[in-house]
């Protein structure tokens, strides 16, 4: 198609087929449009009756249709068209956006996004579902405005019927000439003032005529007034043009297409006056020319549906006139060929882009992020070397290094920001899940979202989709009660699932809350006992019982439905969240509902950490879990429950974990002089003191994953390379804490009291 | 002097396609995202031809044409309307707004270029 396509097969951006590139842009744009559409439809279903909202939805669908047409995605065009026709009814306020109508529109939106995906991936499409929805869309649109429904049909016909119409072209041409392709037409043309006002120009029309044939034109200036009466904006001239051309009358009408109604126009075939199409008088009024307009306009449209069909028409014509006109088809095709072969990426291509957005291959961004990570390490290393080499604290060199550090950090933050995306798209996808879950369970559900503009790393967003989907399904399927039970409990018949995101102290918090019955703790505990996950006499706090849901192998089989099973896969959900450096937590109030809280790091690439020494090892404790650090006195240390050590901090006993022992570096310490304690807080809010030997520094470290090479190491989240080139392990504070034998602070209090 | 064209369309895909088609024809191409952006862009350039979409946010094609015809630009700048709808009423409405002609989407490159040449002085 273009000279680029036979270039190197590597899909580097600059040698990429431009059309292929635009096709990719189209699908990216489709994603955005689908989001906008969904957002609009959701706003409408929440009672937003602003005309602009409907308009935005209409525009989104309309743009998808427009682009799809350009790439010959007929299925998509057809569906988008029907969808758009119905939306137009809503837009024109002929159709009320009732709940029923919106439900159809929302489902149509889902199908549209499926169709876009299928078109992109070349996948199969469930045509039954589409036909069914097209039917529904017609139904709701048709019940109010028959006119437009039929309009839509007319448009549909265009797509289907252009081939037979093209054949007519050929027949038209061959009428009345015996093998000869040259026709002569008399054209009488009187422009109106409006023609010039709209930017048309007689000169250009005459020039266009002379491009397709031999033109003899006569200008009639009889009406020209004397100079004193002359109005420069008035029109006084008329033209009579005689043209000899190989083209048909259609081509001539086409030239005048834009000025129909703005002039008196008559085209007469010289040899064959009986031709109905050309039989109109030179003084025909606007009314008469208008009757022609739709017909010729339609021909133009039909021809414009696909450029190839023009060629088809010509070929057909060629066949029908197969004897003496071998030149005609090539003549038609040559200019087109020439034009396409000129296509090349000219420098102007870049100039034209007015807007400051750039599409970048994700790989390039990741490479940049990686490099910046190395830069951070290198910067730290340089600083350390300089200090070792005796750099004076207040020297200008030290100031320079400080600035260097600042800059590096800023570069890093900016680079990270490239990957950050609002969670909006993710949340919008969830509304579809809620819809599907709600119709599968016959529960009426409202999805509330909050904090959609919260930005999170792109990978985090992508990898959150599955766990979130699962949890949303769970919330609808098991969290919410049946409508009957809700009414019994005095609640609104419609359940609410709330999805929210927020930045909180350097992390992203995502919450999925339902206003259902809450977790049935007795049953959960019983199931855990039945499955030998806990001992029957285990004394568990409420939060511990709730967290049983995350245990592998836990499944509340009684509740399993075709949609989801509470507990089934919750361990998978937890693992997925943990793999993102996140934590998940449940809280539940009987009768009021359950809340799942997910806490995630903003980025997967760096973290702020405290560098500590433990048994001659260097470790990094993530800063976001640290509450405070302290040097304990021996008198504050208390050993309870045989081995459990606690420390008294401001009147509260906090369990102590000897990190060195926990990780197997050494035997437990006997005395705690010269140690430092790092007080960490877990997601559940429990505080634990981590015992380390010394604190070295607090700095940003680049996370290097361990799992790929070493698998999951309990208590260790990842590793990093420090400025001096040493490798340090990054502690997983939560994992370390949860490895503590189950002694809750409450127990300790009890022991101390008793 | 190459023909300079301002194309106004809210769809990035459509803008890319217009640019591809027009640049390959040697036209000098300027792009705008909606009517407001289009009018803003026109403060800096005087294109020979303007192409505009109808359905756009902020300021639609009709409003944009109105702004051009009644603005500081020469009112005779030819304006071609890009439309997916081929309904005669729509063309009439575009014409009433002051459009010079129209191009039906999805456009055929040759027809687009022909239409531009037909209206560009």
HADDOCK unambig.tbl for C-alpha pairs under 7 A between the chains (distance, minus, plus):
assign (segid A and resid 22 and name CA) (segid B and resid 13 and name CA) 6.09 0.50 0.50
assign (segid A and resid 22 and name CA) (segid B and resid 16 and name CA) 6.40 0.50 0.50
assign (segid A and resid 22 and name CA) (segid B and resid 17 and name CA) 6.85 0.50 0.50
assign (segid A and resid 25 and name CA) (segid B and resid 13 and name CA) 5.94 0.50 0.50
assign (segid A and resid 26 and name CA) (segid B and resid 13 and name CA) 4.95 0.50 0.50
assign (segid A and resid 29 and name CA) (segid B and resid 12 and name CA) 6.87 0.50 0.50
assign (segid A and resid 59 and name CA) (segid B and resid 55 and name CA) 6.21 0.50 0.50
assign (segid A and resid 59 and name CA) (segid B and resid 56 and name CA) 6.96 0.50 0.50
assign (segid A and resid 63 and name CA) (segid B and resid 11 and name CA) 6.32 0.50 0.50
assign (segid A and resid 66 and name CA) (segid B and resid 84 and name CA) 6.54 0.50 0.50
assign (segid A and resid 66 and name CA) (segid B and resid 105 and name CA) 6.44 0.50 0.50
assign (segid A and resid 66 and name CA) (segid B and resid 106 and name CA) 6.28 0.50 0.50
assign (segid A and resid 67 and name CA) (segid B and resid 13 and name CA) 6.48 0.50 0.50
assign (segid A and resid 67 and name CA) (segid B and resid 14 and name CA) 6.60 0.50 0.50
assign (segid A and resid 69 and name CA) (segid B and resid 106 and name CA) 5.43 0.50 0.50
assign (segid A and resid 70 and name CA) (segid B and resid 106 and name CA) 4.80 0.50 0.50
assign (segid A and resid 196 and name CA) (segid B and resid 76 and name CA) 6.90 0.50 0.50
assign (segid A and resid 197 and name CA) (segid B and resid 75 and name CA) 6.93 0.50 0.50
assign (segid A and resid 197 and name CA) (segid B and resid 76 and name CA) 6.00 0.50 0.50
assign (segid A and resid 198 and name CA) (segid B and resid 76 and name CA) 6.25 0.50 0.50
assign (segid A and resid 198 and name CA) (segid B and resid 78 and name CA) 6.78 0.50 0.50
assign (segid A and resid 198 and name CA) (segid B and resid 98 and name CA) 5.00 0.50 0.50
assign (segid A and resid 198 and name CA) (segid B and resid 99 and name CA) 5.65 0.50 0.50
assign (segid A and resid 198 and name CA) (segid B and resid 100 and name CA) 4.83 0.50 0.50
assign (segid A and resid 199 and name CA) (segid B and resid 76 and name CA) 4.20 0.50 0.50
assign (segid A and resid 199 and name CA) (segid B and resid 77 and name CA) 5.48 0.50 0.50
assign (segid A and resid 199 and name CA) (segid B and resid 78 and name CA) 4.35 0.50 0.50
assign (segid A and resid 199 and name CA) (segid B and resid 100 and name CA) 5.36 0.50 0.50
assign (segid A and resid 200 and name CA) (segid B and resid 78 and name CA) 6.55 0.50 0.50
assign (segid A and resid 200 and name CA) (segid B and resid 100 and name CA) 5.91 0.50 0.50
assign (segid A and resid 200 and name CA) (segid B and resid 119 and name CA) 6.03 0.50 0.50
assign (segid A and resid 204 and name CA) (segid B and resid 118 and name CA) 6.03 0.50 0.50
assign (segid A and resid 204 and name CA) (segid B and resid 119 and name CA) 6.58 0.50 0.50
assign (segid A and resid 204 and name CA) (segid B and resid 121 and name CA) 6.87 0.50 0.50
assign (segid A and resid 205 and name CA) (segid B and resid 118 and name CA) 6.81 0.50 0.50
assign (segid A and resid 208 and name CA) (segid B and resid 118 and name CA) 6.39 0.50 0.50
assign (segid A and resid 258 and name CA) (segid B and resid 100 and name CA) 6.35 0.50 0.50
assign (segid A and resid 258 and name CA) (segid B and resid 101 and name CA) 4.68 0.50 0.50
assign (segid A and resid 294 and name CA) (segid B and resid 88 and name CA) 5.84 0.50 0.50
assign (segid A and resid 301 and name CA) (segid B and resid 86 and name CA) 6.68 0.50 0.50
assign (segid A and resid 301 and name CA) (segid B and resid 104 and name CA) 6.40 0.50 0.50
assign (segid A and resid 304 and name CA) (segid B and resid 104 and name CA) 6.80 0.50 0.50
assign (segid A and resid 304 and name CA) (segid B and resid 107 and name CA) 6.33 0.50 0.50
assign (segid A and resid 304 and name CA) (segid B and resid 108 and name CA) 6.02 0.50 0.50
assign (segid A and resid 305 and name CA) (segid B and resid 106 and name CA) 6.44 0.50 0.50
assign (segid A and resid 306 and name CA) (segid B and resid 108 and name CA) 6.57 0.50 0.50
assign (segid A and resid 307 and name CA) (segid B and resid 108 and name CA) 5.30 0.50 0.50
assign (segid A and resid 336 and name CA) (segid B and resid 110 and name CA) 6.82 0.50 0.50
assign (segid A and resid 342 and name CA) (segid B and resid 24 and name CA) 6.33 0.50 0.50
assign (segid A and resid 343 and name CA) (segid B and resid 24 and name CA) 4.74 0.50 0.50
assign (segid A and resid 344 and name CA) (segid B and resid 24 and name CA) 6.27 0.50 0.50
assign (segid A and resid 348 and name CA) (segid B and resid 23 and name CA) 6.75 0.50 0.50
assign (segid A and resid 349 and name CA) (segid B and resid 23 and name CA) 6.53 0.50 0.50
assign (segid A and resid 352 and name CA) (segid B and resid 29 and name CA) 5.53 0.50 0.50
assign (segid A and resid 352 and name CA) (segid B and resid 30 and name CA) 5.15 0.50 0.50
assign (segid A and resid 352 and name CA) (segid B and resid 31 and name CA) 6.22 0.50 0.50
assign (segid A and resid 353 and name CA) (segid B and resid 31 and name CA) 6.66 0.50 0.50
assign (segid A and resid 354 and name CA) (segid B and resid 31 and name CA) 6.03 0.50 0.50
assign (segid A and resid 354 and name CA) (segid B and resid 32 and name CA) 6.90 0.50 0.50
